[in-house]
């Protein structure tokens, strides 16, 4: 891989997204998808697929180790969530590739808005 400005920017983006995810515990997609779409010009589908590919290898293993050492992981729940995620991601991606980029962008935006409002004003 050639070391050009975009390569450096992608590495920095990954570092910042990983750091943010480690701090607040949200999936990297919440951060990386908008960055890929709005800063790098990716289509919504390309951003979502790239985000999933980024998460495929054990990129979070060091953060998981720290949380585990501190006693902050329920292993049974993590395994159950992973199994559900495995099948949910398959069916969700099967639907996503049939939708337009504009529709996906709206769905993603509404999801983020809903979560934001719930966290800001909900109980």
N, C-alpha and C positions, 0 to 999 in steps of 0.2 A: 504494500500500500504506500503510495506516494505521500510524503509529508508536505501538504500544502495548507493553505489557510483553513479550508473546510475541514480537513482532517483534524487540525488543532481545535477548531471550534466544536466539532463533534466530541472530541475527547473531553474538552472543558464542560460541554453540556452534560455528558455522562457523569462526570465528577460532581457537578452541581446537583443533578437529579438524584444521584446516589446518596449524596450528603443529605439533601432535603428529605428523601425517603427514609433514611436512617433516623433523622430527627423526629419527624411527625408520623412515621409509620404508614404512609399512604403508598399505593402502588406508583411506580415510576411513570406509568402512562398518564397520570393526572398532570404531570409536569412535562414529560417529553413530547406528548402528542401535540399540544399547542405550540411548543417550540418548533417542532418539525414543520408544522403547517404554516405558522405565521412568520417564522424567521428564515426557514430554509426552503419554503415553497413546495413542500410535499403535498400530495393529495391526501385527503382524509384516510382513504384506504391504505395508501403507502405508509402513512404515519402510524396507523394502528398496527399494520403488519410488522413494521420495523420495531415498534415498541414491544410487541410480543416476542419477536426474535431476540431482542436485547435481553429479555427476561428468561429466555430458555436455558442458557447455561446457569450454573449456580453463582450468579453475580452477587447475590446477597449473603453468601456464606459467612463472610467475616462479620457482618452486622448481626446475623443470626447467632453466631457464636457468642458475641458480647451480650446479647439479650438472654441467651440460654444460661450463661455463666452467672448472670444476675438473677436468675430464677423468674424471668419474665416471659416464658414461653409455655403455653399449654400444648404439649406435644400431641396429645390425642386430638385436640381440636384442630391443630395445624394439619395433621394427616387427613382428617375428615374434610377440612376446607380444600386441601389440595386435590383430593379425589373429586369433590364437587366441581372445583375449578377446571379440572381436566376435561370433564364432559361438558360443562357450561361453556367453556372457551371454544370447544369444537362446534357446538350448536350455534353459539353466538357468531362465530366467524363464518359459518355456513350461511347465516342470514345476512351478515354484513356485506359479503361480497356480491350479494344480489341487489343491494340498495345503492342509490346514487351517492356521490361524494357529498352533495349538498344536504341530503337527508341525514347522512351519518354525522355531518358536522352539527346539524341542529339537534339531533338526539344527544350527542356528546355534550354540547353546550347546555342543554336542558338538565342533563344529569349533574353537571358541575354546579349549575345554578341552584338546583334543588338541594344538593348536599351543602353548598355554601349557606343558603338561607336557613337550613335546619341547624347548622352549627352556630350561626350567628344569633338566631332568635328562638330556636326551638329548645325543648327540654328533653 
